[in-house]
Amino acid sequence: MSQLPVVLAAVSAFVITAVTGYFLIPFLKRLHYGQTIKEIGPTWHKDKGGTPTMGGIMFIIGIVVATALGACTLFWGDKTALQTVGAQQWSRLIYGILMALGFGFVGFLDDYISVVKKRNMGLRAREKFLLQLLIGAVYLMALYFSGSRSTALRLPFFGAVELGWLYWPVALFIIVGTVNAVNLTDGIDGLSGSVTFVVALGFLVLSGILGYAGFTLLAAAVAGGCIGYLLYNFHPAKVFMGDTGSLFLGGIVVAMAFGIGLPVVLVFTGIVYICETLSDIIQIGCYKLTHKRVFKMAPIHHHFEMSGWSEVKIVTVFSLVALAGCVLAVFWVLGM
């Protein structure tokens, strides 16, 4: 596969996201779509109150348009690309993007209710969870009817494990769990965007190794979109992605993992997301059982903040951890 479509996807995602942000941020300010700082988090985060949110819209547009441009360029340069790559892979790509857009819409509803309707916590937890389950289930049904009917899960060191009908609830758990884990990671300036940029680079390499041209384009677009967004979100942030952006990114990460047929690779590539979620679960569980806290504050990035780490240091260290996870993922795939 020519590298031109991949480069075009990355560069166009960056440019579209950056240009969209230039116009979107002042627009959000005029609408007074400022972030309401919730009760959780360090007290000094209250100084960030009023920073425009829903900034995820900028990279949603950038990633979707850039992936389409990359695909069109690929088809233009290779008239047999659809047959060579396979219709099933392209359908996985389309369904994955649609799923991510569905999660992004749930996030948009959450942000809208929080910012416009002034209901601080946005959608109720039950409402959000049910919508996420529905989107995940529809995505799995779409994969099934498009021909992706394998119920085997490839595990590190164990190979493919046949789960039968259990595959579907496990897959749904991975989808919803990952989306919410990415959402938890969006807690300080530049964190979610930086970590997801590294994760996208990991999937760029993995999809290239495995020959998934469509997901190579998507990963390149996600990487470019994250960099374009970080121009405005790196500390001190001029805009936040909101649940609109974080749930979309969670869906995209899921789409890339399922798209290359390795959902369990998220154990490596998504190591930061997993640690964020586990820290929250451990904190809540221990406090309910013992009335004692394991961390100074959860998720774990707040623990390091409370320990005196700067936001820039946290972002740097967490991105390096994500990079290490992606390297392990590459070694696993090369050894399969």
N, C-alpha and C positions, 0 to 999 in steps of 0.2 A: 504494500500500500504506500502511495506517495505521502511524503511528509507535509506537503502543501496544505491539504485540508485540516490537518492537526494544528499546524501553525496558525492558519486562518481562524480556526475555532478559538484558540487561546487569545490571539491578539484582538479579534473582533469582540470577544466577551469582555476583555479588559476595557477596550475603547467605549463600547456601548454602555457598560456599567458606569464608567467614570463620567461620561458625558451626561447620562441620565441623572446621576447623582448631583451634577452641577446645577441642574434645573429642578430636581425633585426636592432637595433639601430646603431651598428658599420657599418652595410651594408648601411643604409640610409646615414650615414656620408660620406662613401666612394663615394656614388653617388652624394653627395652634395645636397641631398633633404632637404635643410634647409627651415624653415619657413620664409616667407617674411612678415614682420610686416606691416599690412595695415595702412592706414592713420587714421582709427578710433582707439580709445583706448588712455590711458594715454601715455604721451611722453616717460616715463621711460620703457615702454614695448619694445621700440626699442632695448634695451639691450638684448632682447631675440631673436633677429634676428639671423638666422642661426641654431637655434635649430631644430633637425630633426623633420619632420612632417610625416604624413601618419602612425603614430604609432598605429592607430586604427586597422591596419591589425593584430596586435598581439592578441587583444581580439576577433576579428572576428573569427580567426582560433580557438581560445580557446573555445569560446561559442558554435560554431557549432559542433565541434568535441566532446566536453564534453556532449552536449545534446544528440548526437547520442550514445555515450557510456552509458549514463544513461538509455536511452530507450532500448538499447540492453540488459543491465543488468536486467531491469524490465521484459522484455520478457523472458529472460533466467530463471529468478526466478519464473515467473508466465506465463505458456503457454497460459492461457486464457486472458492475459492482453489486447490483441487487442479487444476481444469481450466485456470484462468487462468495459474497458474505453470507447470504442466506436470508430469506424472508422472515424466518423465525427470529433471527437476531434483531432485525429492524423492528419487528413487532414488539419485542422485549424492550427495545429502546423507547419506542413511542409510549408503550404502556407505563414504563418507568417514569418518564417525564410527566405523563398525565397524573400518575399517582402523586408525584412530588407537588404538582400544582394543586391537587386536591388537599394535601396536607397544608400547603401554603394558604389555601383559602380558609381552612379552619383557623390557622394562625391569624389571618386577616380579620376574621370575625371576632377572635379573642381580643386583638388589638383595638378594633373599632369599638367594641363594648367597653373596654377599659378606658380608652382615650376620649371617645366622643360621648358615650353614655355615662362616663364617670363612675363606672362600677369597677373598682380598683383591681380586682382579681380576674376581670374578663369573664370568659365562659366558665360555667361551673365545671368542676373536675369530671363529674359524671357525663356531662354533655360532650366535653372534649374527648373523653375516652371512647365513648360510643361512636362518635364520628370517625375517630381514628381506626377503630375496629372495622367499621363499615368500609372505609377506603382501602385498608389492608386486605380485607376479604375480597373486595371487588377486583383488586390488582391480582391476587392469587387466582381467582376465577378466570381473569383475562389470560393469564399465563397458561392455565390449564387448557382452555379452549383454543389457544394458539399453537398447542402442541407440546408445551413444556410440562410433561406429565410424570416425570421421574420423581419418585418418592424416596430417593436415596440422598443422604447427607454426607458429603465428604468431610472427614474429620482429620486433623493433624495426627500423625503417627498411627491412625487406625484405618485409614482408607475410607472407602464408601461404606456407609452403614444404612441398610434398608430399614426405613421406619414404617412403611405402609401408610395407613390412613393417619397415623400420628404425625406424619410430616407436615400436614396442613396446619394444625394448631401450633406446632413448634415454629413453623415459618411465620405464622401470624404474630406469635410472641416476639420473634426476632425483629419483625418489621416495626411493630408498635414500640417495643423496647428501645430500639435504635433511634427512632424518631424523637422520643422523649429524652433520651440520653443526650442527643445533640442539642436539644432545647435547653437542657440543664447547663450545658457548657457555655451558653451565651450569658455570662454573668459579669464580665469585666471587659474593658475596652480592648478590642482586637483579638480576643481569645478564640471565639468560635470561628471567625473568619480565617485566622492563622492556622489553627489546627486542621480545619477542613481543607485549606489550601494544600497542606502536606498530605492529607489523606487522598486528595484528588491526584496528586503526583504519584502516590502509591498505586492507585488504580490505573493511572496512565501507563505505568510500567507493566502492571499485571495483565491488563487487557491487551497490551502489545505482545507480551510473551505468549498469551493464549490465543491470539489471533482474532480478537473481538474488535473489529474496526470501528463499529458504531459507538462502542463504549470508550474507545480511545478518544474519539471526537468529544464525547460528553465529558470525560475526565479533563481533557484539555480546556474545554469551555468553563468547567467549574473552577479550575485553577485560575484562569484568567479573570473570571468574574469575582472571585474572592480577592484577588489583588486590587482590582478596580474598586471594590467596596472598602478595602482597608485604607485606601487613600483618605477616606473620610472617617473611618472608624478606629484607626489606630490612636492610641492615647496621646493627647486628650480627644475623645470622640466628638465628632460634630454631628453624628447621627447614630442611632441604634437600629439593628435589623428588625427588632421586635419578633413576636412569635410568627409573623408573616414570613420572615426570612429564615428563622431557626428551624421551623417545622418543614419548610421547603427543603432546606439543606439536608435535614434528616431523611426526607424522602428520596433525595438524590443519592445520598450515600447508600441507602438501601437498594435503590435501583441499580447502582453500579455493582454491588455485591451479588445480587440475584441475577443481574444481567450476564455476568461472566460465569454463572453457575456455581459460585462459591460463597453462599451466605455466611458460612462459619469463618471466612477470612476476616470478618469484622472483629473477631477476637483479637487479631493482631492490628489491623489498620485502625480499628476503633477503640484501641486500648485506653485512650484518654477519656472518651465518652463513657466507657465502662467504669473506669475509676471514679468519675464524677457521680455516676448513678449509685455505685456501691457505697460511696462515702455517705450519700444521702440516706440510703437504706440502713446502713450501720448506725448512723447518728440517731435516726428516728427509732429504730428497734431497741437500741441500748437505752435510750432515754425512757422509753415506755416501760422497759423491764426493770431498770435500776435507778432511774431519775438522775443518771450521770451521762455526760457527753464525752464521746471519744475525741471529737475534733472541736476546736475553738468555735468553728462555724462550718456548716455544710451548705452546698457542695464543697469539695475539697479546695477549690481555688480560693474560696473565702477563708479557709483555714490558714493558707499561706499568706493571704492578705493580712489577717489578724496577727500573724507571726512577724510582720514587718517587711514582707516582700513587696516590692513595687509591682504595679500592674505589668510593666514592661518585662520584668524578670520572670513573672509567672507565665506570661505569654511565650517567652523564649524557651523556658524549661519545658513547658507542656508541649510546645511544637517539636522540640528535640525528642521527647518521649514518643510522640506520634510518629516521628521519622524512624525511630528505632523499631516501633511496631511494624511499620511498612516494610522495612528491610527484612524483618523476620518473615513477613508474608511472602516476599519475593523469594526468599530461600526455600520456604515451604513449597511454593508453586514450582520452582525449578527442580525440586527433589521428587515431585510427584511422578 
